[in-house]
């Protein structure tokens, strides 16, 4: 039997801290309640589609692209034409829509072939964001930097970038070896911190989190809206928690995990509201 990954062993140790364990348990309970909502007995696809609408909207907002859920909904269902010459905010919105939509199709790929999943998500998320199509779906190369998440410090390059990206892939492959909240949260933070791509890292990080909480069974209905949870207290709280993850040692890591726990609870509550609307026939 293979020895457990040192990374997963470290995550398991963190997961056993009382405050992290309590957050994981609370998230599990709330997601279980959502799973048994009456509307989800027969109408999961409808509710999950609306979750992706609200998730894409919230993800774009966290990257500073203001819009409304109604606009995003109409774009996703084809009732609104995309601007053929989108402005910077519209490009981010289109990327958020594409990345969040792609999570529906990843399935087991997110844990069995994480590198491929990351490439697929980045290809659709950054299609309108990169300067050169050659930059899509691959890690940054020598001489390529990233200006995103500047408050987190300089993005790693070279061997450090390669090693950190390998660590992300290792965590995704071993997702069943630690609580879903902990794995999804750390992968999210690592993508935002490492910034493996020239642009679009936040969109990819949030899409990966969505895919992981579904594939690990925490939110098998895909109706929770984790992106909305991250934006629940505003973008500064999200970025502040990420900053704590990077610069705050173990207390900062715990702060980030608690933020993500609160975000998933808020995301599950948003999913409950979606299910209520589906049952009442009030979506859109």
Secondary structure, DSSP 4 states (H G I P E B T S, - for coil): -PPPPHHHHHHHHHHTSHHHHHHHHHHHHHHHHHHT-GGGGT-HHHHHHHHHHHHHHHHHHHTT----HHHHHHHHTTSSPPPTT--HHHHHHHHHHHHHHHHHHHTTHHHHSHHHHHHHHHHHHTTTT-SSGGGTTS---TT----TTGGG-SPP-HHHHHHHHHHHHHHHHTGGGS-HHHHHHHHHHHHHHH--SSS-HHHHHHHHHHHHHHHTTTTTT----HHHHHTTT-HHHHHHHHHHHHHSHHHHHHHHHHHHHHHHHHHHHHHHHHHHHHHHT---
